[in-house]
Amino acid sequence: MPINNKKKAITEKIDKLKSELIRISRSIHSKPELAYREFFAAEILTSFLKDCGFQIEKGAGGLPTSFRASAGGGKGGTSIAFIAEYDALPEIGHACGHNMIGTISVGAAVALKNAGLDKRGKVIVIGTPAEEGGGGKIKLIEKGVFRDIDMAILIHPSNKTRVIGRMLAVVDITFTFIGKSSHASSFPYEGINALDGVILTYNNINALRQQLKEDVRIHGIIPEGGKAPNIIPDRASAKFYVRSLDMKYFKDVIEKVKNCARGAAKATGCKLKIDTGKFVYHPFKPNYTMAGIFRNNMKLLGIKEDNIGETEGMGSSDIGNLSQVIPTIHPEFAIGKRNVVNHSPEFARASVSKFGAENMIKMTKVLAMTAADIFYSPEKTEAIVREFRS
C-alpha cells in the first residue's frame, strides 16, 4: 500500500479513537499523581495498549510506574519509541499537560499498528514517570531501556506551536547554613546568624548574574529562614536551580554559584553544607532531519507553526538526556492562548479544554504520520542517524 494510503488509514483510525483518547486524557487529568506514584495513569495507558494488541512490560527498568509496550519488529526495520509522560505537579495537578502526552503517544502507536506499519519496524511506547524533577528517563537510560531503540518522539502541549525548541541543562543545589542561636535583642553578639548566610548568598548570586551569558538562568527560594524574629536563626537554607544551554559552561556556573555560598559562610562565620541534586537534566539536542519530516506532516494537515525562535522560552526536561543518547524530537503544540503558560492553573484547565482536545487529536495524527514516513524510508532513518552522529 502506498504511503499516502497508509497515512489515510492512520488518520481515519485516530478519528475513530478520538472519543476514547479524550476519555483517557481526561481520566488521567482527573486523578493527578506525583512523580513515581503514577499507578492509575500507567494502568489506564497500558490497559488500552494491551487491548489493542501490544505486548506490555510493566515496571520497565525497575521503576514501578514505568512501562514498555511493543508491537511488530520487521527484520531490519527502524525502532521508534513514542515517549509517554503522565506525572503531575504538586497542588496544581496536570498544569504541564502530561495527561495529553501519554495519550498522544499511545494513540499514535495504536494507529500505526492498525495500519500495519509495525511490519516495517518496531512500534514502541515507553512510559516514563517522574519528568517533573524525578529524572525518570535518566534512570531508564541507565537501565538500558532505550538500548535497542533507534529514535524517539515526544509531543508536548504548550502555549505555542513549534517543532524545535531548545532546552537548558538544569541541576538543583541546596545550601544549608549552620549558625548559633541567641536572643536577638539581649545577646545578639553571642549568635551566628544562619539567615545572614542565606541572604548574602542570594545577593552574591544576584551580583554574579551581571557577568553570566544570556542563556544562564539561576532562581531560588528560602525554605528555612528561622523560627521567630527574636531568635537568631541557627539554621537556614536556600535552594537554587542553575540552568544553561552549554554543558561545559553550565559546570563553570555551578562552581561560581557554590563560591557565592562559600563566601557568605566565611563572611558570617557559619558552617555550610552543599547538597547537589541527584539528577542533572542535559540540554536538548535537536534533530533537524526528523523535525523536518514532522513539519511536513503538520503542513499536510494544515497546522501552522508559530514564528518563534528555538531559544525563546527555554525550560528543562530529562528528554534532554535522551536526546544525547538517540535522535529525538520534542515538538510543542498550543492548547490555549499565548498568555496561558505551563505550570499554571489556567494551563491545567486548558489541558482538558475542547480546543486542547482538538489539537491533541491533530498532533496524534502528525506523530503517527511522521513515524510512517520513517518506517517507509530507510533513507530517512539513515539521514536522521547520520545527523545525530555528526
Contacts in CASP RR format, 6 or more apart in sequence:
PFRMAT RR
TARGET T0000
AUTHOR 0000-0000-0000
METHOD contacts of the structure
MODEL  1
MPINNKKKAITEKIDKLKSELIRISRSIHSKPELAYREFFAAEILTSFLK
DCGFQIEKGAGGLPTSFRASAGGGKGGTSIAFIAEYDALPEIGHACGHNM
IGTISVGAAVALKNAGLDKRGKVIVIGTPAEEGGGGKIKLIEKGVFRDID
MAILIHPSNKTRVIGRMLAVVDITFTFIGKSSHASSFPYEGINALDGVIL
TYNNINALRQQLKEDVRIHGIIPEGGKAPNIIPDRASAKFYVRSLDMKYF
KDVIEKVKNCARGAAKATGCKLKIDTGKFVYHPFKPNYTMAGIFRNNMKL
LGIKEDNIGETEGMGSSDIGNLSQVIPTIHPEFAIGKRNVVNHSPEFARA
SVSKFGAENMIKMTKVLAMTAADIFYSPEKTEAIVREFRS
1 9 0 8 1.000
3 372 0 8 1.000
3 373 0 8 1.000
3 376 0 8 1.000
6 115 0 8 1.000
6 116 0 8 1.000
6 117 0 8 1.000
6 372 0 8 1.000
6 376 0 8 1.000
7 300 0 8 1.000
7 369 0 8 1.000
7 372 0 8 1.000
9 114 0 8 1.000
9 115 0 8 1.000
10 111 0 8 1.000
10 112 0 8 1.000
10 114 0 8 1.000
10 115 0 8 1.000
10 117 0 8 1.000
10 365 0 8 1.000
10 368 0 8 1.000
10 369 0 8 1.000
10 372 0 8 1.000
11 111 0 8 1.000
11 301 0 8 1.000
11 365 0 8 1.000
11 368 0 8 1.000
11 369 0 8 1.000
13 110 0 8 1.000
13 111 0 8 1.000
13 114 0 8 1.000
13 115 0 8 1.000
14 21 0 8 1.000
14 107 0 8 1.000
14 108 0 8 1.000
14 111 0 8 1.000
14 361 0 8 1.000
14 364 0 8 1.000
14 365 0 8 1.000
14 368 0 8 1.000
15 361 0 8 1.000
17 107 0 8 1.000
17 110 0 8 1.000
17 111 0 8 1.000
18 361 0 8 1.000
20 48 0 8 1.000
21 103 0 8 1.000
21 106 0 8 1.000
21 107 0 8 1.000
21 360 0 8 1.000
21 361 0 8 1.000
21 364 0 8 1.000
22 357 0 8 1.000
22 360 0 8 1.000
22 361 0 8 1.000
24 44 0 8 1.000
24 45 0 8 1.000
24 48 0 8 1.000
24 103 0 8 1.000
24 106 0 8 1.000
25 99 0 8 1.000
25 100 0 8 1.000
25 103 0 8 1.000
25 351 0 8 1.000
25 352 0 8 1.000
25 357 0 8 1.000
25 360 0 8 1.000
26 99 0 8 1.000
26 352 0 8 1.000
27 44 0 8 1.000
28 40 0 8 1.000
28 41 0 8 1.000
28 44 0 8 1.000
28 45 0 8 1.000
28 86 0 8 1.000
28 94 0 8 1.000
28 98 0 8 1.000
28 99 0 8 1.000
28 102 0 8 1.000
28 103 0 8 1.000
29 94 0 8 1.000
29 97 0 8 1.000
29 99 0 8 1.000
29 348 0 8 1.000
29 351 0 8 1.000
29 352 0 8 1.000
31 40 0 8 1.000
31 41 0 8 1.000
32 88 0 8 1.000
32 89 0 8 1.000
32 93 0 8 1.000
32 94 0 8 1.000
33 39 0 8 1.000
33 40 0 8 1.000
33 41 0 8 1.000
33 65 0 8 1.000
33 86 0 8 1.000
33 87 0 8 1.000
33 88 0 8 1.000
34 87 0 8 1.000
34 88 0 8 1.000
34 89 0 8 1.000
34 90 0 8 1.000
34 132 0 8 1.000
35 87 0 8 1.000
35 129 0 8 1.000
35 130 0 8 1.000
35 131 0 8 1.000
35 132 0 8 1.000
35 133 0 8 1.000
35 134 0 8 1.000
35 136 0 8 1.000
36 63 0 8 1.000
36 64 0 8 1.000
36 65 0 8 1.000
36 87 0 8 1.000
36 129 0 8 1.000
36 130 0 8 1.000
36 134 0 8 1.000
37 65 0 8 1.000
38 65 0 8 1.000
38 86 0 8 1.000
38 87 0 8 1.000
38 88 0 8 1.000
38 129 0 8 1.000
38 130 0 8 1.000
39 64 0 8 1.000
39 65 0 8 1.000
41 65 0 8 1.000
41 86 0 8 1.000
41 87 0 8 1.000
41 99 0 8 1.000
41 102 0 8 1.000
42 58 0 8 1.000
42 65 0 8 1.000
42 66 0 8 1.000
42 67 0 8 1.000
42 86 0 8 1.000
42 127 0 8 1.000
42 129 0 8 1.000
45 67 0 8 1.000
45 84 0 8 1.000
45 86 0 8 1.000
45 102 0 8 1.000
45 103 0 8 1.000
45 106 0 8 1.000
45 125 0 8 1.000
45 127 0 8 1.000
46 56 0 8 1.000
46 58 0 8 1.000
46 67 0 8 1.000
46 69 0 8 1.000
48 106 0 8 1.000
48 110 0 8 1.000
49 56 0 8 1.000
49 69 0 8 1.000
49 106 0 8 1.000
49 109 0 8 1.000
49 110 0 8 1.000
49 125 0 8 1.000
50 56 0 8 1.000
50 69 0 8 1.000
52 110 0 8 1.000
52 113 0 8 1.000
52 114 0 8 1.000
53 71 0 8 1.000
53 113 0 8 1.000
54 69 0 8 1.000
54 70 0 8 1.000
54 71 0 8 1.000
54 109 0 8 1.000
54 110 0 8 1.000
54 113 0 8 1.000
54 125 0 8 1.000
55 69 0 8 1.000
55 70 0 8 1.000
55 71 0 8 1.000
56 67 0 8 1.000
56 68 0 8 1.000
56 69 0 8 1.000
57 67 0 8 1.000
57 68 0 8 1.000
57 69 0 8 1.000
57 70 0 8 1.000
58 66 0 8 1.000
58 67 0 8 1.000
59 65 0 8 1.000
59 66 0 8 1.000
59 67 0 8 1.000
60 66 0 8 1.000
60 67 0 8 1.000
60 68 0 8 1.000
60 126 0 8 1.000
60 127 0 8 1.000
60 140 0 8 1.000
60 143 0 8 1.000
60 145 0 8 1.000
61 139 0 8 1.000
61 140 0 8 1.000
61 143 0 8 1.000
61 144 0 8 1.000
61 145 0 8 1.000
62 143 0 8 1.000
63 129 0 8 1.000
63 130 0 8 1.000
63 136 0 8 1.000
63 139 0 8 1.000
63 140 0 8 1.000
65 129 0 8 1.000
65 130 0 8 1.000
66 126 0 8 1.000
66 127 0 8 1.000
66 128 0 8 1.000
66 129 0 8 1.000
66 136 0 8 1.000
66 140 0 8 1.000
66 145 0 8 1.000
67 125 0 8 1.000
67 126 0 8 1.000
67 127 0 8 1.000
68 124 0 8 1.000
68 125 0 8 1.000
68 126 0 8 1.000
68 127 0 8 1.000
68 145 0 8 1.000
69 106 0 8 1.000
69 109 0 8 1.000
69 124 0 8 1.000
69 125 0 8 1.000
70 122 0 8 1.000
70 123 0 8 1.000
70 124 0 8 1.000
70 125 0 8 1.000
71 109 0 8 1.000
71 113 0 8 1.000
71 118 0 8 1.000
71 122 0 8 1.000
71 123 0 8 1.000
71 124 0 8 1.000
72 113 0 8 1.000
72 118 0 8 1.000
72 119 0 8 1.000
72 121 0 8 1.000
72 122 0 8 1.000
72 123 0 8 1.000
73 79 0 8 1.000
73 118 0 8 1.000
73 119 0 8 1.000
73 121 0 8 1.000
73 122 0 8 1.000
74 118 0 8 1.000
74 119 0 8 1.000
74 120 0 8 1.000
74 121 0 8 1.000
74 122 0 8 1.000
76 121 0 8 1.000
77 120 0 8 1.000
77 121 0 8 1.000
77 122 0 8 1.000
77 375 0 8 1.000
77 378 0 8 1.000
77 381 0 8 1.000
78 120 0 8 1.000
78 121 0 8 1.000
78 122 0 8 1.000
78 150 0 8 1.000
78 151 0 8 1.000
78 374 0 8 1.000
78 375 0 8 1.000
78 378 0 8 1.000
78 381 0 8 1.000
79 121 0 8 1.000
79 122 0 8 1.000
79 124 0 8 1.000
79 148 0 8 1.000
79 149 0 8 1.000
79 150 0 8 1.000
79 151 0 8 1.000
80 121 0 8 1.000
80 122 0 8 1.000
80 123 0 8 1.000
80 124 0 8 1.000
80 149 0 8 1.000
80 150 0 8 1.000
80 151 0 8 1.000
80 152 0 8 1.000
80 153 0 8 1.000
80 371 0 8 1.000
80 374 0 8 1.000
80 375 0 8 1.000
81 124 0 8 1.000
81 125 0 8 1.000
81 126 0 8 1.000
81 146 0 8 1.000
81 149 0 8 1.000
81 151 0 8 1.000
81 152 0 8 1.000
81 153 0 8 1.000
82 104 0 8 1.000
82 105 0 8 1.000
82 106 0 8 1.000
82 108 0 8 1.000
82 109 0 8 1.000
82 123 0 8 1.000
82 124 0 8 1.000
82 125 0 8 1.000
82 126 0 8 1.000
82 152 0 8 1.000
82 153 0 8 1.000
82 154 0 8 1.000
82 367 0 8 1.000
82 371 0 8 1.000
83 101 0 8 1.000
83 105 0 8 1.000
83 126 0 8 1.000
83 127 0 8 1.000
83 128 0 8 1.000
83 137 0 8 1.000
83 152 0 8 1.000
83 153 0 8 1.000
83 154 0 8 1.000
83 319 0 8 1.000
83 322 0 8 1.000
84 101 0 8 1.000
84 102 0 8 1.000
84 105 0 8 1.000
84 106 0 8 1.000
84 125 0 8 1.000
84 126 0 8 1.000
84 127 0 8 1.000
84 128 0 8 1.000
85 98 0 8 1.000
85 101 0 8 1.000
85 102 0 8 1.000
85 127 0 8 1.000
85 128 0 8 1.000
85 131 0 8 1.000
85 154 0 8 1.000
86 98 0 8 1.000
86 99 0 8 1.000
86 101 0 8 1.000
86 102 0 8 1.000
86 127 0 8 1.000
86 129 0 8 1.000
87 98 0 8 1.000
87 129 0 8 1.000
87 130 0 8 1.000
87 131 0 8 1.000
87 132 0 8 1.000
88 94 0 8 1.000
88 95 0 8 1.000
88 96 0 8 1.000
88 98 0 8 1.000
88 99 0 8 1.000
88 132 0 8 1.000
89 95 0 8 1.000
89 96 0 8 1.000
89 132 0 8 1.000
89 343 0 8 1.000
92 343 0 8 1.000
92 344 0 8 1.000
92 345 0 8 1.000
92 348 0 8 1.000
93 348 0 8 1.000
94 348 0 8 1.000
94 351 0 8 1.000
94 352 0 8 1.000
95 342 0 8 1.000
95 343 0 8 1.000
95 344 0 8 1.000
95 345 0 8 1.000
95 347 0 8 1.000
95 348 0 8 1.000
95 351 0 8 1.000
96 132 0 8 1.000
96 157 0 8 1.000
96 342 0 8 1.000
96 343 0 8 1.000
96 347 0 8 1.000
97 156 0 8 1.000
97 157 0 8 1.000
97 335 0 8 1.000
97 342 0 8 1.000
97 347 0 8 1.000
97 348 0 8 1.000
97 351 0 8 1.000
98 131 0 8 1.000
99 351 0 8 1.000
99 352 0 8 1.000
100 157 0 8 1.000
100 335 0 8 1.000
100 351 0 8 1.000
100 356 0 8 1.000
100 360 0 8 1.000
101 154 0 8 1.000
101 155 0 8 1.000
101 156 0 8 1.000
101 157 0 8 1.000
102 127 0 8 1.000
103 360 0 8 1.000
103 364 0 8 1.000
104 155 0 8 1.000
104 360 0 8 1.000
104 363 0 8 1.000
104 364 0 8 1.000
104 367 0 8 1.000
105 125 0 8 1.000
105 127 0 8 1.000
105 154 0 8 1.000
105 155 0 8 1.000
105 367 0 8 1.000
106 125 0 8 1.000
107 364 0 8 1.000
107 368 0 8 1.000
108 364 0 8 1.000
108 365 0 8 1.000
108 367 0 8 1.000
108 368 0 8 1.000
108 371 0 8 1.000
109 123 0 8 1.000
109 124 0 8 1.000
109 125 0 8 1.000
109 368 0 8 1.000
111 364 0 8 1.000
111 365 0 8 1.000
111 368 0 8 1.000
112 118 0 8 1.000
112 123 0 8 1.000
112 368 0 8 1.000
112 371 0 8 1.000
112 372 0 8 1.000
112 375 0 8 1.000
113 123 0 8 1.000
115 372 0 8 1.000
117 123 0 8 1.000
117 371 0 8 1.000
117 372 0 8 1.000
117 375 0 8 1.000
120 375 0 8 1.000
120 376 0 8 1.000
121 375 0 8 1.000
123 371 0 8 1.000
124 149 0 8 1.000
126 140 0 8 1.000
126 145 0 8 1.000
126 146 0 8 1.000
126 149 0 8 1.000
126 152 0 8 1.000
128 136 0 8 1.000
128 137 0 8 1.000
128 140 0 8 1.000
128 318 0 8 1.000
129 136 0 8 1.000
130 136 0 8 1.000
131 137 0 8 1.000
131 317 0 8 1.000
131 318 0 8 1.000
131 319 0 8 1.000
133 279 0 8 1.000
133 281 0 8 1.000
133 318 0 8 1.000
134 279 0 8 1.000
134 318 0 8 1.000
135 279 0 8 1.000
135 281 0 8 1.000
135 318 0 8 1.000
136 318 0 8 1.000
137 318 0 8 1.000
137 319 0 8 1.000
137 321 0 8 1.000
137 322 0 8 1.000
138 279 0 8 1.000
138 281 0 8 1.000
138 318 0 8 1.000
138 321 0 8 1.000
140 146 0 8 1.000
141 321 0 8 1.000
141 322 0 8 1.000
141 325 0 8 1.000
146 152 0 8 1.000
146 322 0 8 1.000
146 325 0 8 1.000
146 326 0 8 1.000
149 326 0 8 1.000
150 326 0 8 1.000
150 327 0 8 1.000
150 381 0 8 1.000
150 385 0 8 1.000
151 287 0 8 1.000
151 290 0 8 1.000
151 326 0 8 1.000
151 327 0 8 1.000
151 328 0 8 1.000
151 374 0 8 1.000
151 381 0 8 1.000
151 384 0 8 1.000
151 385 0 8 1.000
152 322 0 8 1.000
152 326 0 8 1.000
152 327 0 8 1.000
152 328 0 8 1.000
152 329 0 8 1.000
153 290 0 8 1.000
153 294 0 8 1.000
153 328 0 8 1.000
153 329 0 8 1.000
153 330 0 8 1.000
153 331 0 8 1.000
153 367 0 8 1.000
153 370 0 8 1.000
153 371 0 8 1.000
154 319 0 8 1.000
154 328 0 8 1.000
154 329 0 8 1.000
154 330 0 8 1.000
155 330 0 8 1.000
155 331 0 8 1.000
155 332 0 8 1.000
155 333 0 8 1.000
155 363 0 8 1.000
155 366 0 8 1.000
155 367 0 8 1.000
156 330 0 8 1.000
156 331 0 8 1.000
156 332 0 8 1.000
156 333 0 8 1.000
157 332 0 8 1.000
157 333 0 8 1.000
157 334 0 8 1.000
157 335 0 8 1.000
157 342 0 8 1.000
157 347 0 8 1.000
157 350 0 8 1.000
157 351 0 8 1.000
157 356 0 8 1.000
157 359 0 8 1.000
157 360 0 8 1.000
158 332 0 8 1.000
158 333 0 8 1.000
158 334 0 8 1.000
158 335 0 8 1.000
158 342 0 8 1.000
159 334 0 8 1.000
159 335 0 8 1.000
159 336 0 8 1.000
159 337 0 8 1.000
159 338 0 8 1.000
159 339 0 8 1.000
159 340 0 8 1.000
159 341 0 8 1.000
159 342 0 8 1.000
159 347 0 8 1.000
160 306 0 8 1.000
160 308 0 8 1.000
160 332 0 8 1.000
160 334 0 8 1.000
160 338 0 8 1.000
161 303 0 8 1.000
161 304 0 8 1.000
161 305 0 8 1.000
161 306 0 8 1.000
161 332 0 8 1.000
161 333 0 8 1.000
161 334 0 8 1.000
162 305 0 8 1.000
162 306 0 8 1.000
162 308 0 8 1.000
162 309 0 8 1.000
162 310 0 8 1.000
162 331 0 8 1.000
162 332 0 8 1.000
163 291 0 8 1.000
163 292 0 8 1.000
163 294 0 8 1.000
163 295 0 8 1.000
163 298 0 8 1.000
163 305 0 8 1.000
163 329 0 8 1.000
163 331 0 8 1.000
163 332 0 8 1.000
164 286 0 8 1.000
164 288 0 8 1.000
164 291 0 8 1.000
164 310 0 8 1.000
164 329 0 8 1.000
164 331 0 8 1.000
165 284 0 8 1.000
165 286 0 8 1.000
165 309 0 8 1.000
165 310 0 8 1.000
165 311 0 8 1.000
165 314 0 8 1.000
165 330 0 8 1.000
165 332 0 8 1.000
166 245 0 8 1.000
166 283 0 8 1.000
166 284 0 8 1.000
166 286 0 8 1.000
166 310 0 8 1.000
166 311 0 8 1.000
166 314 0 8 1.000
167 281 0 8 1.000
167 283 0 8 1.000
167 284 0 8 1.000
167 314 0 8 1.000
167 315 0 8 1.000
167 316 0 8 1.000
167 317 0 8 1.000
167 319 0 8 1.000
167 320 0 8 1.000
167 330 0 8 1.000
168 215 0 8 1.000
168 217 0 8 1.000
168 243 0 8 1.000
168 244 0 8 1.000
168 245 0 8 1.000
168 283 0 8 1.000
168 314 0 8 1.000
168 315 0 8 1.000
168 316 0 8 1.000
169 243 0 8 1.000
169 244 0 8 1.000
169 245 0 8 1.000
169 246 0 8 1.000
169 247 0 8 1.000
169 250 0 8 1.000
169 280 0 8 1.000
169 281 0 8 1.000
169 282 0 8 1.000
169 283 0 8 1.000
169 316 0 8 1.000
170 241 0 8 1.000
170 242 0 8 1.000
170 243 0 8 1.000
170 280 0 8 1.000
170 281 0 8 1.000
170 315 0 8 1.000
170 316 0 8 1.000
171 241 0 8 1.000
171 242 0 8 1.000
171 250 0 8 1.000
171 254 0 8 1.000
171 276 0 8 1.000
171 277 0 8 1.000
171 279 0 8 1.000
171 280 0 8 1.000
171 281 0 8 1.000
172 239 0 8 1.000
172 240 0 8 1.000
172 241 0 8 1.000
172 242 0 8 1.000
172 276 0 8 1.000
172 277 0 8 1.000
173 239 0 8 1.000
173 240 0 8 1.000
173 242 0 8 1.000
173 254 0 8 1.000
173 257 0 8 1.000
173 258 0 8 1.000
173 274 0 8 1.000
173 275 0 8 1.000
173 276 0 8 1.000
173 277 0 8 1.000
174 237 0 8 1.000
174 238 0 8 1.000
174 239 0 8 1.000
174 240 0 8 1.000
174 274 0 8 1.000
174 275 0 8 1.000
174 277 0 8 1.000
175 198 0 8 1.000
175 201 0 8 1.000
175 237 0 8 1.000
175 238 0 8 1.000
175 239 0 8 1.000
175 240 0 8 1.000
175 261 0 8 1.000
175 272 0 8 1.000
175 273 0 8 1.000
175 274 0 8 1.000
176 224 0 8 1.000
176 235 0 8 1.000
176 236 0 8 1.000
176 237 0 8 1.000
176 272 0 8 1.000
176 273 0 8 1.000
176 274 0 8 1.000
176 275 0 8 1.000
177 194 0 8 1.000
177 195 0 8 1.000
177 197 0 8 1.000
177 198 0 8 1.000
177 201 0 8 1.000
177 235 0 8 1.000
177 236 0 8 1.000
177 237 0 8 1.000
177 264 0 8 1.000
177 265 0 8 1.000
177 268 0 8 1.000
177 270 0 8 1.000
177 271 0 8 1.000
177 272 0 8 1.000
178 194 0 8 1.000
178 234 0 8 1.000
178 235 0 8 1.000
178 270 0 8 1.000
178 271 0 8 1.000
178 272 0 8 1.000
178 273 0 8 1.000
179 191 0 8 1.000
179 192 0 8 1.000
179 193 0 8 1.000
179 194 0 8 1.000
179 233 0 8 1.000
179 234 0 8 1.000
179 235 0 8 1.000
179 268 0 8 1.000
179 269 0 8 1.000
179 270 0 8 1.000
179 271 0 8 1.000
180 190 0 8 1.000
180 191 0 8 1.000
180 192 0 8 1.000
180 232 0 8 1.000
180 234 0 8 1.000
181 191 0 8 1.000
181 231 0 8 1.000
181 232 0 8 1.000
181 233 0 8 1.000
181 234 0 8 1.000
182 188 0 8 1.000
182 189 0 8 1.000
182 190 0 8 1.000
182 191 0 8 1.000
182 231 0 8 1.000
182 232 0 8 1.000
183 190 0 8 1.000
183 230 0 8 1.000
183 231 0 8 1.000
183 232 0 8 1.000
184 229 0 8 1.000
184 230 0 8 1.000
184 231 0 8 1.000
184 232 0 8 1.000
185 230 0 8 1.000
188 232 0 8 1.000
191 232 0 8 1.000
192 232 0 8 1.000
192 234 0 8 1.000
192 268 0 8 1.000
192 269 0 8 1.000
192 270 0 8 1.000
193 232 0 8 1.000
193 233 0 8 1.000
193 268 0 8 1.000
193 270 0 8 1.000
194 225 0 8 1.000
194 226 0 8 1.000
194 233 0 8 1.000
194 234 0 8 1.000
194 235 0 8 1.000
194 236 0 8 1.000
194 268 0 8 1.000
194 270 0 8 1.000
195 225 0 8 1.000
195 226 0 8 1.000
195 233 0 8 1.000
195 236 0 8 1.000
196 264 0 8 1.000
196 268 0 8 1.000
196 270 0 8 1.000
197 236 0 8 1.000
197 261 0 8 1.000
197 264 0 8 1.000
197 265 0 8 1.000
197 267 0 8 1.000
197 268 0 8 1.000
197 270 0 8 1.000
198 222 0 8 1.000
198 225 0 8 1.000
198 236 0 8 1.000
198 237 0 8 1.000
198 238 0 8 1.000
198 264 0 8 1.000
200 263 0 8 1.000
200 264 0 8 1.000
200 267 0 8 1.000
200 268 0 8 1.000
201 238 0 8 1.000
201 260 0 8 1.000
201 261 0 8 1.000
201 264 0 8 1.000
202 220 0 8 1.000
202 222 0 8 1.000
202 238 0 8 1.000
204 260 0 8 1.000
204 261 0 8 1.000
204 263 0 8 1.000
204 264 0 8 1.000
205 218 0 8 1.000
205 240 0 8 1.000
205 257 0 8 1.000
205 260 0 8 1.000
208 218 0 8 1.000
208 256 0 8 1.000
208 257 0 8 1.000
208 260 0 8 1.000
209 216 0 8 1.000
209 218 0 8 1.000
212 218 0 8 1.000
212 253 0 8 1.000
213 244 0 8 1.000
213 246 0 8 1.000
213 249 0 8 1.000
215 243 0 8 1.000
215 244 0 8 1.000
215 245 0 8 1.000
215 246 0 8 1.000
215 311 0 8 1.000
215 314 0 8 1.000
216 242 0 8 1.000
216 243 0 8 1.000
216 244 0 8 1.000
216 249 0 8 1.000
216 253 0 8 1.000
217 241 0 8 1.000
217 242 0 8 1.000
217 243 0 8 1.000
217 244 0 8 1.000
218 240 0 8 1.000
218 241 0 8 1.000
218 242 0 8 1.000
218 243 0 8 1.000
218 253 0 8 1.000
218 257 0 8 1.000
219 240 0 8 1.000
219 241 0 8 1.000
220 238 0 8 1.000
220 239 0 8 1.000
220 240 0 8 1.000
220 241 0 8 1.000
221 238 0 8 1.000
221 239 0 8 1.000
222 236 0 8 1.000
222 237 0 8 1.000
222 238 0 8 1.000
223 237 0 8 1.000
223 238 0 8 1.000
223 239 0 8 1.000
224 233 0 8 1.000
224 235 0 8 1.000
224 236 0 8 1.000
224 237 0 8 1.000
225 233 0 8 1.000
225 235 0 8 1.000
225 236 0 8 1.000
225 237 0 8 1.000
226 233 0 8 1.000
226 235 0 8 1.000
226 236 0 8 1.000
227 233 0 8 1.000
238 261 0 8 1.000
240 257 0 8 1.000
242 250 0 8 1.000
242 253 0 8 1.000
242 254 0 8 1.000
242 257 0 8 1.000
243 250 0 8 1.000
243 314 0 8 1.000
243 315 0 8 1.000
243 316 0 8 1.000
244 250 0 8 1.000
244 253 0 8 1.000
244 283 0 8 1.000
245 283 0 8 1.000
245 311 0 8 1.000
245 314 0 8 1.000
246 283 0 8 1.000
247 282 0 8 1.000
247 283 0 8 1.000
250 283 0 8 1.000
254 276 0 8 1.000
258 274 0 8 1.000
261 272 0 8 1.000
261 274 0 8 1.000
262 272 0 8 1.000
264 270 0 8 1.000
264 272 0 8 1.000
265 271 0 8 1.000
265 272 0 8 1.000
279 318 0 8 1.000
281 316 0 8 1.000
281 317 0 8 1.000
281 318 0 8 1.000
281 320 0 8 1.000
281 321 0 8 1.000
282 320 0 8 1.000
282 321 0 8 1.000
282 323 0 8 1.000
282 324 0 8 1.000
283 320 0 8 1.000
284 317 0 8 1.000
284 319 0 8 1.000
284 320 0 8 1.000
284 323 0 8 1.000
284 328 0 8 1.000
284 330 0 8 1.000
285 320 0 8 1.000
285 323 0 8 1.000
285 324 0 8 1.000
285 328 0 8 1.000
285 388 0 8 1.000
286 310 0 8 1.000
286 323 0 8 1.000
286 329 0 8 1.000
287 323 0 8 1.000
287 327 0 8 1.000
287 328 0 8 1.000
287 329 0 8 1.000
287 384 0 8 1.000
287 387 0 8 1.000
287 388 0 8 1.000
288 387 0 8 1.000
289 327 0 8 1.000
289 380 0 8 1.000
289 383 0 8 1.000
289 384 0 8 1.000
289 386 0 8 1.000
289 387 0 8 1.000
290 327 0 8 1.000
290 328 0 8 1.000
290 329 0 8 1.000
290 370 0 8 1.000
290 374 0 8 1.000
290 384 0 8 1.000
291 329 0 8 1.000
291 331 0 8 1.000
293 370 0 8 1.000
293 373 0 8 1.000
293 374 0 8 1.000
293 380 0 8 1.000
294 329 0 8 1.000
294 331 0 8 1.000
294 366 0 8 1.000
294 367 0 8 1.000
294 370 0 8 1.000
295 305 0 8 1.000
296 373 0 8 1.000
297 365 0 8 1.000
297 366 0 8 1.000
297 369 0 8 1.000
297 370 0 8 1.000
297 373 0 8 1.000
298 304 0 8 1.000
298 305 0 8 1.000
298 366 0 8 1.000
300 369 0 8 1.000
301 362 0 8 1.000
301 365 0 8 1.000
301 366 0 8 1.000
301 369 0 8 1.000
303 333 0 8 1.000
303 362 0 8 1.000
303 363 0 8 1.000
303 366 0 8 1.000
306 334 0 8 1.000
317 330 0 8 1.000
319 328 0 8 1.000
319 330 0 8 1.000
320 328 0 8 1.000
320 330 0 8 1.000
322 328 0 8 1.000
323 330 0 8 1.000
326 388 0 8 1.000
327 384 0 8 1.000
327 385 0 8 1.000
327 387 0 8 1.000
327 388 0 8 1.000
331 363 0 8 1.000
331 366 0 8 1.000
333 359 0 8 1.000
333 360 0 8 1.000
333 362 0 8 1.000
333 363 0 8 1.000
334 359 0 8 1.000
335 347 0 8 1.000
335 350 0 8 1.000
335 351 0 8 1.000
335 353 0 8 1.000
335 355 0 8 1.000
335 356 0 8 1.000
335 359 0 8 1.000
335 360 0 8 1.000
336 350 0 8 1.000
336 353 0 8 1.000
336 355 0 8 1.000
336 356 0 8 1.000
340 346 0 8 1.000
340 347 0 8 1.000
340 350 0 8 1.000
341 347 0 8 1.000
350 356 0 8 1.000
373 380 0 8 1.000
374 380 0 8 1.000
374 381 0 8 1.000
374 384 0 8 1.000
END
